Amino acid sequence: MGENPLQRLGELGQSVWYDDIGRDLILSGKLKALIRDEAVVGLTSNPTIFFKAITKGTAYDADMRRLAEAGAATGDILESLMVEDIRLAAAELRPTYEQTGCADGWVSIEVAPAFAHDTQGTVSEAKRVRALVDRPNVLVKVPATVEGVDAIQELTGQGLSINVTLIFSLERYREVMEAYLSGLELLTARRAAGETLPQLSDVHSVASFFVSRVDTLVDKLLDEGSKHGDSRSLQGKAAVANAKMAYERFRATFAGPRWEALHSQGANLQRPLWASTSTKNPAYSDILYVQELIGRHTVNTMPLATIEAFRDHGRAVETITSGVYEAHADLTALEARGIRMAEVTSQLETEGVLAFADSFEALYTAVDEKRAAFLGQDRG
């Protein structure tokens, strides 16, 4: 049996995080097996993932019934279920966290989507959720909206470790990196002024740059404009090109005097995390968004099907730094065809926030209905 290419990714400087969570996943030992056998060193969650986990099957019914009969409100039940999953997953990944010097072994929990456009609300909620979970290896996810970027700077400046999510555009990514660096500088200043806050070395962050959704929308726009010329040569190119350009900017930002001054005080890189890496178009390789984005100081968060596919036929070689010239050319060609990437990524950000909000609302409704059923209440 040959070497598992997933294991090799770690040797190349890329961490594999699992894009899923659920009580069955943890209690059945499946997460433990992924950590042991597939080089999984972290886990991410979001409202859509929680909706699928909590509404599928009966794994949560006993806890929901107990909480409902104890008089807990729907929101409290929902939060209790999510927090318990995060704590259980954090316990499974705690050895990884310790063995990697806190570089990996992280579990992410998201601030409720209702706060996506509320800076102070996000700051307060992130701190509350972090304290509620109360585990060292938990990242709080904050969306990279305009308001979210301001919250990221403040939270970093208070010493919290953040997973910045829903990044689509290169410009917003620049703002996210700036918020992280400015936050570290703010933290340094606050500590120098005598505030009791974590050291720079205790602060970790990833910037979750979404990939496949870019191709989904750009390919649709190319199809709609195909009457003006052949668009096939540009289909399936935008997402990888966008991500390669993001990595180029990452390397440029975390270099030079400003970064070196922070790094000398123990600051950690804010690693790019490739999110939404399952292939949506069956015409493309099922490992496209893994195979083309392998490189040092990165994370790829994958669902199970993508993990299994890469283990089966992936090639663990550095690819993120190759084809950069072609990436520039592809994005230029798309602009020439009338595909405005700024408009594409703005639309994707808006849709991403709404999708998580819809999932959260659907999850709340499902838990509310079960709560009522356990209490024998007629919802009609």
Contacts in CASP RR format, 6 or more apart in sequence:
PFRMAT RR
TARGET T0000
AUTHOR 0000-0000-0000
METHOD contacts of the structure
MODEL  1
MGENPLQRLGELGQSVWYDDIGRDLILSGKLKALIRDEAVVGLTSNPTIF
FKAITKGTAYDADMRRLAEAGAATGDILESLMVEDIRLAAAELRPTYEQT
GCADGWVSIEVAPAFAHDTQGTVSEAKRVRALVDRPNVLVKVPATVEGVD
AIQELTGQGLSINVTLIFSLERYREVMEAYLSGLELLTARRAAGETLPQL
SDVHSVASFFVSRVDTLVDKLLDEGSKHGDSRSLQGKAAVANAKMAYERF
RATFAGPRWEALHSQGANLQRPLWASTSTKNPAYSDILYVQELIGRHTVN
TMPLATIEAFRDHGRAVETITSGVYEAHADLTALEARGIRMAEVTSQLET
EGVLAFADSFEALYTAVDEKRAAFLGQDRG
4 37 0 8 1.000
4 38 0 8 1.000
4 39 0 8 1.000
4 311 0 8 1.000
5 310 0 8 1.000
5 311 0 8 1.000
5 314 0 8 1.000
5 315 0 8 1.000
5 316 0 8 1.000
6 16 0 8 1.000
6 38 0 8 1.000
6 39 0 8 1.000
6 307 0 8 1.000
6 310 0 8 1.000
6 311 0 8 1.000
6 316 0 8 1.000
7 39 0 8 1.000
8 316 0 8 1.000
9 15 0 8 1.000
9 16 0 8 1.000
9 39 0 8 1.000
9 294 0 8 1.000
9 300 0 8 1.000
9 316 0 8 1.000
10 16 0 8 1.000
10 39 0 8 1.000
11 316 0 8 1.000
12 294 0 8 1.000
12 295 0 8 1.000
12 296 0 8 1.000
12 316 0 8 1.000
12 317 0 8 1.000
12 318 0 8 1.000
13 295 0 8 1.000
13 296 0 8 1.000
13 297 0 8 1.000
13 298 0 8 1.000
14 294 0 8 1.000
14 295 0 8 1.000
14 296 0 8 1.000
14 298 0 8 1.000
14 299 0 8 1.000
14 300 0 8 1.000
15 41 0 8 1.000
15 42 0 8 1.000
15 103 0 8 1.000
15 104 0 8 1.000
15 271 0 8 1.000
15 298 0 8 1.000
15 299 0 8 1.000
15 300 0 8 1.000
16 38 0 8 1.000
16 39 0 8 1.000
16 40 0 8 1.000
16 41 0 8 1.000
16 42 0 8 1.000
16 299 0 8 1.000
16 300 0 8 1.000
16 301 0 8 1.000
16 302 0 8 1.000
16 307 0 8 1.000
17 40 0 8 1.000
17 41 0 8 1.000
17 42 0 8 1.000
17 43 0 8 1.000
17 44 0 8 1.000
17 104 0 8 1.000
17 106 0 8 1.000
17 273 0 8 1.000
17 299 0 8 1.000
17 300 0 8 1.000
17 301 0 8 1.000
17 302 0 8 1.000
18 31 0 8 1.000
18 34 0 8 1.000
18 40 0 8 1.000
18 42 0 8 1.000
18 43 0 8 1.000
18 44 0 8 1.000
18 301 0 8 1.000
18 302 0 8 1.000
18 303 0 8 1.000
18 304 0 8 1.000
18 307 0 8 1.000
19 43 0 8 1.000
19 44 0 8 1.000
19 49 0 8 1.000
19 275 0 8 1.000
19 277 0 8 1.000
19 301 0 8 1.000
19 302 0 8 1.000
19 303 0 8 1.000
20 43 0 8 1.000
20 45 0 8 1.000
20 49 0 8 1.000
20 53 0 8 1.000
20 303 0 8 1.000
20 304 0 8 1.000
21 43 0 8 1.000
21 45 0 8 1.000
21 49 0 8 1.000
21 50 0 8 1.000
21 53 0 8 1.000
21 85 0 8 1.000
21 86 0 8 1.000
21 89 0 8 1.000
21 107 0 8 1.000
22 49 0 8 1.000
22 53 0 8 1.000
22 54 0 8 1.000
22 59 0 8 1.000
22 85 0 8 1.000
23 53 0 8 1.000
23 59 0 8 1.000
23 60 0 8 1.000
23 84 0 8 1.000
23 85 0 8 1.000
23 88 0 8 1.000
24 30 0 8 1.000
24 53 0 8 1.000
24 59 0 8 1.000
25 31 0 8 1.000
25 53 0 8 1.000
26 85 0 8 1.000
26 88 0 8 1.000
26 89 0 8 1.000
26 92 0 8 1.000
27 59 0 8 1.000
27 88 0 8 1.000
31 40 0 8 1.000
31 43 0 8 1.000
31 89 0 8 1.000
31 92 0 8 1.000
32 92 0 8 1.000
34 40 0 8 1.000
34 307 0 8 1.000
35 41 0 8 1.000
35 92 0 8 1.000
35 93 0 8 1.000
35 96 0 8 1.000
38 307 0 8 1.000
38 311 0 8 1.000
40 307 0 8 1.000
41 93 0 8 1.000
41 96 0 8 1.000
41 100 0 8 1.000
41 104 0 8 1.000
41 105 0 8 1.000
42 93 0 8 1.000
42 96 0 8 1.000
42 104 0 8 1.000
42 105 0 8 1.000
42 106 0 8 1.000
42 107 0 8 1.000
43 89 0 8 1.000
43 93 0 8 1.000
43 106 0 8 1.000
43 107 0 8 1.000
43 108 0 8 1.000
44 107 0 8 1.000
44 108 0 8 1.000
44 141 0 8 1.000
44 163 0 8 1.000
44 208 0 8 1.000
44 275 0 8 1.000
44 301 0 8 1.000
45 82 0 8 1.000
45 85 0 8 1.000
45 86 0 8 1.000
45 107 0 8 1.000
45 108 0 8 1.000
45 109 0 8 1.000
45 110 0 8 1.000
46 110 0 8 1.000
46 141 0 8 1.000
46 165 0 8 1.000
46 356 0 8 1.000
46 359 0 8 1.000
47 110 0 8 1.000
47 113 0 8 1.000
47 356 0 8 1.000
47 357 0 8 1.000
47 359 0 8 1.000
47 360 0 8 1.000
47 363 0 8 1.000
48 355 0 8 1.000
48 356 0 8 1.000
48 359 0 8 1.000
50 82 0 8 1.000
50 85 0 8 1.000
50 359 0 8 1.000
50 363 0 8 1.000
51 359 0 8 1.000
51 360 0 8 1.000
51 362 0 8 1.000
51 363 0 8 1.000
51 366 0 8 1.000
53 59 0 8 1.000
53 60 0 8 1.000
53 85 0 8 1.000
54 60 0 8 1.000
54 78 0 8 1.000
54 81 0 8 1.000
54 363 0 8 1.000
54 366 0 8 1.000
54 367 0 8 1.000
55 362 0 8 1.000
55 363 0 8 1.000
55 366 0 8 1.000
60 81 0 8 1.000
61 370 0 8 1.000
63 80 0 8 1.000
63 81 0 8 1.000
63 84 0 8 1.000
64 77 0 8 1.000
64 81 0 8 1.000
64 367 0 8 1.000
64 370 0 8 1.000
64 371 0 8 1.000
64 374 0 8 1.000
65 374 0 8 1.000
67 76 0 8 1.000
67 77 0 8 1.000
67 80 0 8 1.000
68 77 0 8 1.000
68 370 0 8 1.000
68 371 0 8 1.000
68 374 0 8 1.000
68 375 0 8 1.000
69 374 0 8 1.000
69 375 0 8 1.000
72 80 0 8 1.000
74 364 0 8 1.000
74 367 0 8 1.000
74 368 0 8 1.000
74 371 0 8 1.000
75 364 0 8 1.000
75 367 0 8 1.000
77 367 0 8 1.000
77 371 0 8 1.000
78 363 0 8 1.000
78 364 0 8 1.000
78 367 0 8 1.000
79 132 0 8 1.000
81 367 0 8 1.000
82 109 0 8 1.000
83 109 0 8 1.000
83 132 0 8 1.000
83 133 0 8 1.000
86 107 0 8 1.000
86 109 0 8 1.000
86 133 0 8 1.000
86 135 0 8 1.000
86 138 0 8 1.000
87 133 0 8 1.000
87 134 0 8 1.000
87 135 0 8 1.000
89 107 0 8 1.000
90 107 0 8 1.000
90 133 0 8 1.000
90 135 0 8 1.000
90 137 0 8 1.000
90 138 0 8 1.000
91 135 0 8 1.000
93 104 0 8 1.000
93 105 0 8 1.000
93 106 0 8 1.000
93 107 0 8 1.000
93 137 0 8 1.000
94 105 0 8 1.000
94 135 0 8 1.000
94 137 0 8 1.000
96 104 0 8 1.000
96 105 0 8 1.000
97 104 0 8 1.000
97 105 0 8 1.000
97 106 0 8 1.000
97 136 0 8 1.000
97 137 0 8 1.000
102 136 0 8 1.000
102 137 0 8 1.000
102 202 0 8 1.000
102 204 0 8 1.000
103 204 0 8 1.000
103 268 0 8 1.000
105 137 0 8 1.000
106 137 0 8 1.000
106 138 0 8 1.000
106 139 0 8 1.000
106 161 0 8 1.000
106 163 0 8 1.000
106 204 0 8 1.000
106 206 0 8 1.000
107 135 0 8 1.000
107 137 0 8 1.000
107 138 0 8 1.000
107 139 0 8 1.000
108 138 0 8 1.000
108 139 0 8 1.000
108 140 0 8 1.000
108 141 0 8 1.000
108 163 0 8 1.000
109 129 0 8 1.000
109 133 0 8 1.000
109 138 0 8 1.000
109 139 0 8 1.000
109 140 0 8 1.000
109 141 0 8 1.000
110 140 0 8 1.000
110 141 0 8 1.000
110 165 0 8 1.000
110 356 0 8 1.000
111 122 0 8 1.000
111 125 0 8 1.000
111 126 0 8 1.000
111 129 0 8 1.000
111 140 0 8 1.000
111 141 0 8 1.000
111 142 0 8 1.000
111 143 0 8 1.000
112 125 0 8 1.000
112 360 0 8 1.000
113 143 0 8 1.000
113 353 0 8 1.000
113 356 0 8 1.000
113 357 0 8 1.000
113 360 0 8 1.000
114 357 0 8 1.000
114 360 0 8 1.000
115 121 0 8 1.000
115 122 0 8 1.000
115 125 0 8 1.000
116 122 0 8 1.000
116 143 0 8 1.000
116 145 0 8 1.000
116 147 0 8 1.000
116 148 0 8 1.000
116 353 0 8 1.000
116 356 0 8 1.000
116 357 0 8 1.000
117 145 0 8 1.000
117 146 0 8 1.000
117 147 0 8 1.000
117 353 0 8 1.000
118 147 0 8 1.000
119 147 0 8 1.000
119 148 0 8 1.000
119 150 0 8 1.000
119 151 0 8 1.000
119 154 0 8 1.000
120 151 0 8 1.000
121 151 0 8 1.000
122 142 0 8 1.000
122 147 0 8 1.000
122 148 0 8 1.000
122 151 0 8 1.000
122 155 0 8 1.000
123 151 0 8 1.000
123 154 0 8 1.000
123 155 0 8 1.000
126 140 0 8 1.000
126 142 0 8 1.000
126 151 0 8 1.000
126 155 0 8 1.000
126 160 0 8 1.000
126 162 0 8 1.000
127 155 0 8 1.000
127 158 0 8 1.000
127 160 0 8 1.000
129 140 0 8 1.000
130 138 0 8 1.000
130 140 0 8 1.000
130 160 0 8 1.000
138 161 0 8 1.000
139 161 0 8 1.000
139 162 0 8 1.000
139 163 0 8 1.000
139 204 0 8 1.000
139 205 0 8 1.000
139 206 0 8 1.000
140 155 0 8 1.000
140 160 0 8 1.000
140 161 0 8 1.000
140 162 0 8 1.000
140 163 0 8 1.000
141 162 0 8 1.000
141 163 0 8 1.000
141 164 0 8 1.000
141 165 0 8 1.000
141 208 0 8 1.000
142 148 0 8 1.000
142 151 0 8 1.000
142 152 0 8 1.000
142 155 0 8 1.000
142 162 0 8 1.000
142 163 0 8 1.000
142 164 0 8 1.000
142 165 0 8 1.000
143 164 0 8 1.000
143 165 0 8 1.000
143 166 0 8 1.000
143 353 0 8 1.000
143 356 0 8 1.000
144 152 0 8 1.000
144 164 0 8 1.000
144 165 0 8 1.000
144 166 0 8 1.000
144 167 0 8 1.000
144 172 0 8 1.000
144 173 0 8 1.000
144 175 0 8 1.000
144 176 0 8 1.000
144 207 0 8 1.000
144 349 0 8 1.000
145 166 0 8 1.000
145 349 0 8 1.000
145 353 0 8 1.000
149 172 0 8 1.000
149 175 0 8 1.000
149 176 0 8 1.000
149 179 0 8 1.000
150 179 0 8 1.000
152 162 0 8 1.000
152 164 0 8 1.000
152 176 0 8 1.000
152 179 0 8 1.000
152 180 0 8 1.000
152 183 0 8 1.000
153 179 0 8 1.000
153 180 0 8 1.000
153 182 0 8 1.000
153 183 0 8 1.000
153 186 0 8 1.000
154 183 0 8 1.000
154 186 0 8 1.000
155 162 0 8 1.000
156 162 0 8 1.000
156 179 0 8 1.000
156 180 0 8 1.000
156 182 0 8 1.000
156 183 0 8 1.000
156 184 0 8 1.000
156 186 0 8 1.000
156 187 0 8 1.000
156 203 0 8 1.000
156 205 0 8 1.000
157 183 0 8 1.000
157 184 0 8 1.000
157 186 0 8 1.000
157 187 0 8 1.000
157 190 0 8 1.000
157 197 0 8 1.000
158 187 0 8 1.000
158 190 0 8 1.000
158 197 0 8 1.000
159 187 0 8 1.000
159 197 0 8 1.000
159 198 0 8 1.000
159 202 0 8 1.000
159 203 0 8 1.000
160 203 0 8 1.000
161 202 0 8 1.000
161 203 0 8 1.000
161 204 0 8 1.000
161 205 0 8 1.000
162 205 0 8 1.000
163 205 0 8 1.000
163 206 0 8 1.000
163 208 0 8 1.000
163 273 0 8 1.000
164 176 0 8 1.000
164 180 0 8 1.000
164 205 0 8 1.000
164 206 0 8 1.000
164 207 0 8 1.000
164 208 0 8 1.000
164 270 0 8 1.000
165 208 0 8 1.000
165 275 0 8 1.000
166 208 0 8 1.000
166 210 0 8 1.000
166 349 0 8 1.000
166 352 0 8 1.000
166 353 0 8 1.000
166 356 0 8 1.000
167 173 0 8 1.000
167 176 0 8 1.000
167 207 0 8 1.000
167 208 0 8 1.000
167 209 0 8 1.000
167 210 0 8 1.000
167 246 0 8 1.000
168 209 0 8 1.000
168 210 0 8 1.000
168 213 0 8 1.000
168 214 0 8 1.000
168 242 0 8 1.000
168 344 0 8 1.000
168 345 0 8 1.000
168 346 0 8 1.000
168 348 0 8 1.000
168 349 0 8 1.000
169 341 0 8 1.000
169 342 0 8 1.000
169 345 0 8 1.000
169 346 0 8 1.000
169 349 0 8 1.000
170 242 0 8 1.000
170 245 0 8 1.000
170 246 0 8 1.000
170 249 0 8 1.000
170 341 0 8 1.000
171 342 0 8 1.000
172 345 0 8 1.000
172 349 0 8 1.000
173 207 0 8 1.000
173 209 0 8 1.000
173 246 0 8 1.000
173 249 0 8 1.000
174 249 0 8 1.000
174 253 0 8 1.000
176 207 0 8 1.000
176 270 0 8 1.000
177 207 0 8 1.000
177 249 0 8 1.000
177 250 0 8 1.000
177 253 0 8 1.000
177 254 0 8 1.000
177 270 0 8 1.000
180 205 0 8 1.000
180 207 0 8 1.000
180 270 0 8 1.000
181 253 0 8 1.000
181 258 0 8 1.000
181 259 0 8 1.000
181 262 0 8 1.000
184 200 0 8 1.000
184 203 0 8 1.000
184 262 0 8 1.000
184 267 0 8 1.000
185 262 0 8 1.000
187 197 0 8 1.000
187 198 0 8 1.000
187 200 0 8 1.000
187 203 0 8 1.000
188 200 0 8 1.000
188 262 0 8 1.000
188 265 0 8 1.000
190 197 0 8 1.000
191 197 0 8 1.000
191 199 0 8 1.000
199 266 0 8 1.000
200 262 0 8 1.000
200 265 0 8 1.000
200 266 0 8 1.000
200 267 0 8 1.000
200 268 0 8 1.000
201 265 0 8 1.000
201 266 0 8 1.000
201 267 0 8 1.000
201 268 0 8 1.000
203 267 0 8 1.000
203 268 0 8 1.000
204 268 0 8 1.000
205 268 0 8 1.000
205 270 0 8 1.000
205 271 0 8 1.000
206 270 0 8 1.000
206 271 0 8 1.000
206 272 0 8 1.000
206 273 0 8 1.000
206 299 0 8 1.000
207 250 0 8 1.000
207 270 0 8 1.000
207 271 0 8 1.000
207 272 0 8 1.000
207 273 0 8 1.000
208 273 0 8 1.000
208 275 0 8 1.000
208 301 0 8 1.000
209 243 0 8 1.000
209 246 0 8 1.000
209 272 0 8 1.000
209 273 0 8 1.000
209 274 0 8 1.000
209 275 0 8 1.000
210 275 0 8 1.000
210 276 0 8 1.000
210 348 0 8 1.000
211 239 0 8 1.000
211 240 0 8 1.000
211 242 0 8 1.000
211 243 0 8 1.000
211 274 0 8 1.000
211 275 0 8 1.000
211 276 0 8 1.000
211 277 0 8 1.000
211 289 0 8 1.000
211 293 0 8 1.000
212 239 0 8 1.000
212 276 0 8 1.000
212 277 0 8 1.000
212 278 0 8 1.000
212 279 0 8 1.000
212 280 0 8 1.000
212 289 0 8 1.000
213 239 0 8 1.000
213 276 0 8 1.000
213 280 0 8 1.000
213 348 0 8 1.000
213 352 0 8 1.000
214 238 0 8 1.000
214 239 0 8 1.000
214 242 0 8 1.000
214 344 0 8 1.000
214 345 0 8 1.000
214 348 0 8 1.000
215 235 0 8 1.000
215 236 0 8 1.000
215 237 0 8 1.000
215 238 0 8 1.000
215 239 0 8 1.000
215 280 0 8 1.000
215 281 0 8 1.000
215 284 0 8 1.000
216 280 0 8 1.000
216 281 0 8 1.000
217 344 0 8 1.000
217 347 0 8 1.000
217 348 0 8 1.000
218 234 0 8 1.000
218 235 0 8 1.000
218 236 0 8 1.000
218 238 0 8 1.000
218 239 0 8 1.000
218 334 0 8 1.000
218 339 0 8 1.000
218 344 0 8 1.000
219 235 0 8 1.000
219 236 0 8 1.000
219 238 0 8 1.000
219 281 0 8 1.000
221 339 0 8 1.000
221 344 0 8 1.000
222 231 0 8 1.000
222 234 0 8 1.000
222 235 0 8 1.000
222 337 0 8 1.000
222 339 0 8 1.000
223 231 0 8 1.000
225 231 0 8 1.000
225 337 0 8 1.000
228 337 0 8 1.000
231 337 0 8 1.000
234 330 0 8 1.000
234 333 0 8 1.000
234 334 0 8 1.000
234 337 0 8 1.000
236 281 0 8 1.000
236 284 0 8 1.000
236 288 0 8 1.000
237 330 0 8 1.000
237 334 0 8 1.000
238 330 0 8 1.000
238 331 0 8 1.000
238 334 0 8 1.000
238 339 0 8 1.000
238 341 0 8 1.000
238 344 0 8 1.000
239 289 0 8 1.000
240 288 0 8 1.000
240 289 0 8 1.000
240 292 0 8 1.000
240 293 0 8 1.000
240 327 0 8 1.000
241 326 0 8 1.000
241 327 0 8 1.000
241 328 0 8 1.000
241 330 0 8 1.000
241 331 0 8 1.000
242 327 0 8 1.000
242 331 0 8 1.000
242 341 0 8 1.000
242 345 0 8 1.000
243 272 0 8 1.000
243 274 0 8 1.000
243 289 0 8 1.000
243 292 0 8 1.000
243 293 0 8 1.000
243 320 0 8 1.000
244 292 0 8 1.000
244 293 0 8 1.000
244 320 0 8 1.000
244 323 0 8 1.000
244 324 0 8 1.000
244 327 0 8 1.000
245 324 0 8 1.000
245 327 0 8 1.000
245 328 0 8 1.000
245 331 0 8 1.000
246 272 0 8 1.000
247 272 0 8 1.000
247 293 0 8 1.000
247 295 0 8 1.000
247 298 0 8 1.000
247 320 0 8 1.000
247 321 0 8 1.000
248 324 0 8 1.000
250 272 0 8 1.000
250 297 0 8 1.000
253 259 0 8 1.000
254 269 0 8 1.000
254 270 0 8 1.000
259 267 0 8 1.000
269 297 0 8 1.000
271 297 0 8 1.000
271 298 0 8 1.000
271 299 0 8 1.000
272 297 0 8 1.000
272 298 0 8 1.000
272 299 0 8 1.000
273 298 0 8 1.000
273 299 0 8 1.000
273 300 0 8 1.000
273 301 0 8 1.000
274 289 0 8 1.000
274 290 0 8 1.000
274 293 0 8 1.000
274 298 0 8 1.000
274 299 0 8 1.000
274 300 0 8 1.000
274 301 0 8 1.000
275 301 0 8 1.000
276 289 0 8 1.000
277 289 0 8 1.000
277 290 0 8 1.000
277 293 0 8 1.000
277 300 0 8 1.000
277 301 0 8 1.000
277 302 0 8 1.000
277 306 0 8 1.000
278 289 0 8 1.000
278 302 0 8 1.000
278 303 0 8 1.000
278 305 0 8 1.000
278 306 0 8 1.000
279 285 0 8 1.000
279 286 0 8 1.000
279 287 0 8 1.000
279 288 0 8 1.000
279 289 0 8 1.000
279 306 0 8 1.000
285 291 0 8 1.000
286 305 0 8 1.000
286 306 0 8 1.000
286 309 0 8 1.000
287 306 0 8 1.000
287 309 0 8 1.000
287 310 0 8 1.000
287 313 0 8 1.000
287 314 0 8 1.000
289 300 0 8 1.000
289 306 0 8 1.000
290 300 0 8 1.000
290 302 0 8 1.000
290 306 0 8 1.000
290 310 0 8 1.000
290 314 0 8 1.000
291 310 0 8 1.000
291 314 0 8 1.000
291 315 0 8 1.000
291 319 0 8 1.000
292 319 0 8 1.000
292 320 0 8 1.000
293 300 0 8 1.000
293 319 0 8 1.000
293 320 0 8 1.000
294 300 0 8 1.000
294 316 0 8 1.000
294 317 0 8 1.000
294 318 0 8 1.000
294 319 0 8 1.000
294 320 0 8 1.000
295 318 0 8 1.000
295 319 0 8 1.000
295 320 0 8 1.000
295 321 0 8 1.000
296 318 0 8 1.000
298 320 0 8 1.000
302 310 0 8 1.000
331 341 0 8 1.000
334 341 0 8 1.000
335 341 0 8 1.000
369 379 0 8 1.000
372 378 0 8 1.000
372 379 0 8 1.000
END
